[in-house]
Amino acid sequence: MRVRPGREGHCFGSAWTSLGTKVTFVGALEHLVPLEDESSSRLLERAFRQRGIDYHLGSSVAEVNQTPAGVSVRLKHGTSLSGEMLLVALGRTAVTEGLGLAEHGGETDDGGSSMSTARPRSPAASPWVI
């Protein structure tokens, strides 16, 4: 199984590793969690290495092909990988359209994600924001 880095990908990859699957992460950026501080990312990278999770960072995917055995992936820096399955985890976005947040004092960012304060509470008395 091949997984692209990101919170969702890390969760799936870690879970599949716990179930006995060999997992390899591929990412274009230099760290597994590039939006976090570098020391946190290095800790995660070390923990994954200790669990037997491989990763190829600093190189994006150049080509993906279906094979009789599953899938082959060629990275832009030339490395070729193969596996039974490819999971691409690109993240998620909240779908808040039509929920009436504005009518109840709620706010969203440009992408429609709910905005909240440090406490999980919207500006209105209700609803709670997760």
trRosetta pair geometry for C-beta under 8 A, 3 or more apart (Angstrom, degrees):
i j d omega theta_ij theta_ji phi_ij phi_ji
1 13 7.4 -176 111 -115 118 72
1 16 5.6 -47 56 148 160 159
1 21 5.3 26 8 159 124 131
1 22 7.2 156 28 81 76 54
1 23 5.3 -27 77 -106 100 73
1 24 7.7 164 89 27 52 67
1 83 5.8 -161 -41 162 17 145
1 84 7.0 -30 -61 60 62 86
1 85 4.9 -9 -104 75 75 101
1 86 7.5 161 -155 -96 52 22
1 87 5.9 13 -173 1 101 110
2 23 7.7 146 -102 -159 25 59
2 24 5.4 -27 -114 72 73 91
2 25 7.7 137 -168 -105 61 21
2 26 6.1 9 -177 -4 108 114
2 71 7.3 -110 16 93 123 128
2 73 5.8 85 -102 -8 178 153
2 81 6.2 110 -93 121 133 139
2 83 5.4 168 -30 28 92 146
2 85 7.5 -167 19 101 70 56
2 86 4.9 -16 54 -122 106 72
2 87 6.8 177 78 34 51 65
3 9 4.4 151 167 -167 106 100
3 10 7.8 153 133 -69 136 31
3 12 6.1 179 -123 87 140 108
3 13 4.3 -137 47 -72 162 112
3 16 7.9 165 -45 34 136 139
3 23 6.0 -4 7 -167 119 106
3 24 7.3 158 27 81 72 41
3 25 5.3 -40 80 -101 85 70
3 26 7.6 156 78 19 36 72
3 87 5.0 -6 -98 75 78 105
3 88 7.9 174 -141 -95 46 25
3 89 6.1 9 -163 9 90 114
4 9 5.2 -119 78 -97 55 158
4 25 6.9 91 -143 -158 15 77
4 26 6.0 -47 -101 69 63 76
4 27 6.2 114 -162 -85 69 75
4 87 7.8 -134 10 106 74 68
4 88 5.5 33 0 -144 123 61
4 89 5.5 -164 60 48 88 69
4 90 6.8 20 80 -75 142 59
5 9 5.6 -163 -141 81 13 139
5 10 6.8 33 -149 -56 64 91
5 25 5.1 68 -65 -179 81 126
5 26 7.7 -139 -16 77 84 30
5 27 4.0 -7 12 -74 121 136
5 29 7.5 -101 68 49 140 102
5 32 4.9 -156 -134 -153 133 61
5 33 7.2 -141 174 -67 119 47
5 34 7.9 93 116 -10 139 93
5 55 7.3 54 -67 -145 112 126
5 57 7.6 29 -26 -102 146 95
6 9 4.5 83 51 14 79 108
6 10 6.7 -149 85 -11 34 88
6 89 5.3 -154 62 113 117 100
6 90 6.9 102 3 -142 168 16
6 91 5.6 -108 -175 -65 147 80
7 10 5.8 -56 -145 35 27 110
7 11 6.5 26 157 -18 63 105
7 33 7.9 61 -69 -114 70 105
7 91 7.6 68 40 -110 92 75
8 11 5.8 -54 -151 34 32 111
8 12 6.3 25 155 -12 66 107
8 89 4.3 -156 98 -176 103 124
8 91 6.4 171 9 -101 124 33
8 92 6.5 105 -54 -18 143 104
9 12 5.8 -56 -143 42 31 107
9 13 5.8 30 158 -18 67 112
9 25 6.8 107 143 -123 123 104
9 87 7.1 157 -126 114 84 107
9 89 3.4 179 -67 60 84 134
10 13 5.7 -56 -139 42 27 111
10 14 6.0 27 160 -19 64 109
10 25 7.8 11 -90 -95 67 140
10 32 6.9 90 -89 167 119 116
10 33 7.6 -3 -52 -69 151 101
10 44 7.4 -32 -139 -173 141 133
11 14 6.0 -58 -146 37 25 108
11 15 6.3 23 157 -17 62 110
12 15 5.8 -59 -147 39 29 110
12 16 6.1 24 158 -15 66 109
12 87 6.1 -125 127 138 147 156
12 89 6.1 176 23 -64 135 146
13 16 5.9 -56 -142 39 28 107
13 17 6.3 33 155 -22 63 106
13 23 4.4 134 -158 177 90 150
13 25 6.2 -4 -110 -69 166 99
13 53 6.3 84 155 -139 115 134
13 87 7.9 -168 -69 72 78 133
14 17 5.6 -53 -149 34 30 114
14 18 6.5 34 152 -21 63 104
14 23 8.0 -103 -60 51 26 167
14 48 7.9 -97 -89 -106 88 89
14 51 7.6 22 -131 118 76 167
14 53 7.5 -43 -91 -67 59 152
15 18 5.7 -54 -154 33 32 113
15 19 6.7 23 151 -12 64 107
16 19 5.6 -59 -150 41 36 109
16 21 4.1 -44 163 54 96 133
16 23 5.5 118 88 -69 114 123
17 20 7.8 110 -177 -22 30 8
17 21 6.2 -89 -82 66 34 74
17 22 7.9 52 -112 -119 75 20
17 23 5.0 -78 -66 9 94 126
17 51 5.7 62 152 147 146 122
17 52 6.9 161 -154 73 117 93
17 53 5.6 -55 -88 -73 149 104
22 52 7.4 -81 -126 139 73 111
22 54 7.9 19 175 9 90 107
22 83 7.6 -148 87 -122 100 113
23 53 5.1 -19 80 -128 103 91
23 54 7.3 -178 100 37 52 70
24 53 7.4 168 -94 -174 34 64
24 54 4.2 -18 -113 77 86 104
24 55 6.6 167 -167 -86 61 36
24 56 6.9 28 171 -5 107 95
24 81 6.1 -146 92 -149 154 144
24 83 7.3 -160 28 -54 113 140
25 32 6.5 43 116 -120 160 100
25 48 7.5 -24 3 -179 130 156
25 53 6.8 39 -10 162 101 108
25 54 7.2 -170 25 100 66 54
25 55 3.9 -9 62 -114 99 95
25 56 7.2 -169 94 30 58 58
25 57 7.8 15 108 -65 103 81
26 55 7.3 -174 -71 -157 31 63
26 56 5.0 -3 -115 62 72 101
26 59 7.3 -66 -165 88 92 82
26 60 7.5 99 150 -143 103 34
26 61 6.0 77 128 -61 144 93
26 73 6.9 -122 -39 140 164 149
26 75 6.5 -149 -148 -96 126 114
26 81 7.3 -138 -66 13 129 155
27 32 6.8 153 8 -113 158 46
27 34 7.9 -176 159 -28 138 117
27 55 7.0 -4 12 -174 103 107
27 56 7.4 164 29 89 59 58
27 57 5.0 -7 68 -118 98 72
27 58 7.7 41 95 -13 75 33
27 60 7.7 -27 171 -94 25 62
28 58 7.2 27 -177 -146 33 14
28 59 6.7 -89 -114 108 51 10
28 60 3.8 6 -85 -67 105 96
29 34 4.1 -41 141 -60 153 150
29 57 6.7 -42 91 -165 49 98
29 58 7.2 -33 136 -78 16 47
30 34 6.8 104 51 -104 68 109
30 57 5.7 83 -156 148 27 121
30 58 5.3 40 -100 -73 62 94
31 34 4.9 141 62 -83 94 66
31 36 7.9 -118 121 59 136 85
31 38 6.5 -145 -75 -128 157 67
31 41 3.8 23 177 165 132 151
31 42 7.4 -65 -132 -55 117 59
31 45 7.0 -97 -151 -48 77 128
31 57 6.5 52 -71 -156 14 154
32 41 5.6 166 49 -159 78 90
32 44 5.3 -124 74 104 137 123
32 45 5.4 172 -6 -73 123 85
32 48 7.1 139 -79 -3 162 150
32 55 6.3 -47 -83 -153 105 167
32 57 7.0 -92 -60 -84 59 130
33 36 4.3 13 126 20 116 117
33 40 6.5 -60 78 112 132 102
33 41 4.6 -154 55 -101 82 90
33 44 5.9 70 -1 33 118 157
34 41 6.9 54 -78 -100 35 150
36 40 4.4 -79 143 80 127 132
36 41 5.6 155 77 -52 103 88
37 40 5.1 90 64 7 79 104
37 41 7.3 -153 96 -5 40 90
38 41 5.6 -58 -149 38 36 112
38 42 6.2 36 155 -21 69 105
39 42 5.7 -52 -146 36 33 112
39 43 6.6 38 153 -22 63 102
40 43 5.7 -52 -152 32 33 113
40 44 6.6 31 151 -16 65 104
41 44 5.7 -54 -151 37 35 110
41 45 6.3 36 151 -20 67 106
42 45 5.5 -51 -144 37 34 115
42 46 6.3 35 155 -19 65 104
43 46 5.8 -54 -148 36 29 110
43 47 6.4 29 153 -18 64 106
44 47 5.6 -54 -146 37 32 111
44 48 6.3 32 155 -19 66 106
45 48 5.8 -54 -147 37 29 111
45 49 6.4 33 152 -21 63 105
45 55 6.9 -100 -133 44 89 145
46 49 5.6 -51 -148 34 33 113
46 50 6.4 33 153 -19 64 105
47 50 5.7 -55 -151 36 31 113
47 51 6.6 23 152 -12 64 108
48 51 5.7 -62 -150 42 33 107
48 53 3.9 -72 -176 68 92 121
48 55 6.5 42 118 -23 145 122
49 52 7.8 52 -180 -66 31 16
49 53 7.0 -85 -68 60 26 71
56 59 5.8 -48 149 55 104 111
56 75 6.0 -95 135 -85 147 161
56 79 6.1 -145 -132 72 151 154
56 81 7.5 -138 -6 -50 145 134
58 77 7.3 35 111 -37 87 146
59 75 4.5 57 135 171 125 121
59 76 5.1 -160 -164 53 87 87
59 77 4.0 -81 -109 -1 139 111
59 79 7.0 103 101 27 159 111
60 75 7.1 158 90 -153 25 78
60 76 5.4 36 60 -8 70 125
61 64 6.3 12 172 -49 131 97
61 73 5.8 -63 -133 -166 108 108
61 74 7.5 100 -163 75 66 47
61 75 6.2 -67 -107 -108 43 59
61 76 7.4 76 112 -28 4 84
62 74 5.0 -56 66 104 104 91
62 75 6.0 91 1 172 96 16
62 76 4.5 135 -59 -78 107 60
63 73 7.3 163 88 -155 55 45
63 74 4.3 11 53 46 99 109
64 71 6.4 -12 -170 -172 94 111
64 72 7.4 162 -154 84 47 50
64 73 5.3 -9 -105 -105 76 76
64 74 7.9 -151 -68 23 36 68
64 86 6.4 52 -149 -110 131 175
65 71 7.0 154 82 -158 44 62
65 72 4.9 -9 60 57 96 95
65 73 8.0 -172 24 -75 66 36
66 70 7.7 -111 -152 145 63 28
66 71 5.9 -41 -110 -101 49 71
67 70 6.0 5 61 59 92 44
67 71 6.3 168 18 -97 89 13
67 72 5.2 69 -31 -19 127 100
67 82 6.9 -18 27 -144 151 113
69 82 7.0 41 89 167 123 121
69 84 6.9 -86 152 -98 75 63
70 82 6.9 120 70 175 107 82
70 83 5.5 -89 113 112 146 45
70 84 3.8 -142 -95 -135 147 30
70 85 6.0 -82 -159 -43 121 40
70 86 7.9 141 157 -24 99 80
71 82 6.9 174 92 -151 50 59
71 83 5.9 -14 61 66 90 73
71 84 7.3 42 17 134 85 12
71 85 6.7 67 10 -137 123 10
71 86 4.6 -81 99 -28 169 111
72 80 6.4 -5 -176 -173 103 102
72 81 7.1 160 -159 86 55 48
72 82 4.7 -22 -104 -100 75 88
73 80 7.1 156 83 -158 50 54
73 81 4.6 -12 61 62 100 98
73 82 7.3 -180 19 -81 71 38
73 83 7.8 -2 1 17 109 98
73 86 6.7 130 -60 -105 121 127
74 78 7.6 -32 -173 -152 91 24
74 79 7.6 165 -155 88 51 44
74 80 5.2 -22 -103 -103 73 79
74 81 7.9 -177 -79 23 29 68
75 78 6.7 -25 78 43 84 25
75 79 4.5 11 36 57 123 87
75 80 7.5 -148 12 -76 78 32
75 81 7.2 59 -29 -5 101 104
83 86 6.9 129 71 -67 114 67
93 111 5.8 -110 -147 164 120 118
93 112 6.8 70 163 64 107 106
93 113 6.8 -104 -160 -65 72 96
94 111 7.8 101 45 120 82 96
94 112 6.0 -150 86 113 85 88
94 113 4.6 111 29 -113 121 65
94 114 6.1 -77 123 -6 169 82
95 112 6.9 5 -129 131 29 139
96 99 5.2 -72 -169 17 64 130
96 101 5.9 -3 173 -19 118 138
96 108 5.4 179 82 -97 153 142
96 112 4.7 180 37 172 101 91
96 113 7.1 149 -15 -110 131 16
96 114 6.0 150 -91 -58 145 81
97 112 6.2 -44 -42 -138 82 136
100 103 4.5 -44 -173 39 88 121
100 104 6.0 70 130 -11 91 105
101 104 6.2 -80 -154 49 31 96
101 106 3.2 -82 -175 81 92 128
101 107 7.1 -147 142 -26 119 11
101 108 6.1 91 86 -38 153 104
101 114 6.8 -153 -124 -112 151 92
101 122 7.4 -140 -156 -138 95 150
102 105 7.9 87 -168 -38 28 9
102 106 6.4 -84 -63 67 29 74
102 107 7.5 67 -98 -96 69 45
102 108 8.0 -68 -58 4 87 98
104 122 7.3 50 116 111 100 149
104 124 4.8 -69 154 -15 78 173
104 126 7.2 -64 178 88 129 70
104 127 7.2 45 127 -6 148 83
105 122 6.3 129 101 136 91 109
105 123 4.6 -125 156 87 107 97
105 124 3.2 139 58 -59 128 98
106 114 6.5 -45 -175 -140 120 96
106 115 7.7 146 -180 50 73 76
106 122 4.5 -42 -100 -157 85 142
106 123 6.9 173 -94 33 34 88
106 124 6.3 -58 -48 6 69 115
106 127 7.4 -6 -70 38 130 89
106 129 7.7 142 -131 -78 113 117
107 114 7.7 107 81 -160 50 54
107 115 4.4 -36 93 50 98 122
107 122 7.6 161 18 -154 68 95
107 123 6.8 55 -9 -2 102 122
108 111 7.8 -123 163 74 102 50
108 112 5.1 -8 172 -150 142 32
108 113 6.1 145 -158 68 87 32
108 114 5.9 -52 -102 -96 78 36
108 115 6.1 175 -113 -9 21 92
109 112 7.2 -49 67 19 65 18
109 113 5.1 -2 34 55 107 90
109 115 5.8 118 -44 -63 79 106
114 122 7.2 -74 -174 -92 114 106
114 129 5.1 -164 134 -142 136 118
116 119 7.5 -109 158 86 109 49
116 120 6.0 20 154 -141 157 42
116 121 6.4 135 -160 61 111 33
116 122 6.0 -79 -107 -87 89 51
116 129 3.9 -163 -71 73 140 151
117 121 6.2 -19 42 62 104 83
117 123 7.8 107 -29 -75 108 63
120 128 5.5 40 127 -176 98 92
120 129 5.2 -147 -173 70 72 69
120 130 6.2 33 -162 -91 132 43
121 128 6.0 -48 -101 -123 58 63
121 129 6.4 -175 -86 17 3 94
122 126 7.5 26 48 139 111 19
122 127 6.0 50 7 62 128 58
122 128 7.4 -163 -4 -121 84 13
122 129 5.2 114 -55 -40 80 113
124 127 7.4 31 78 8 113 46
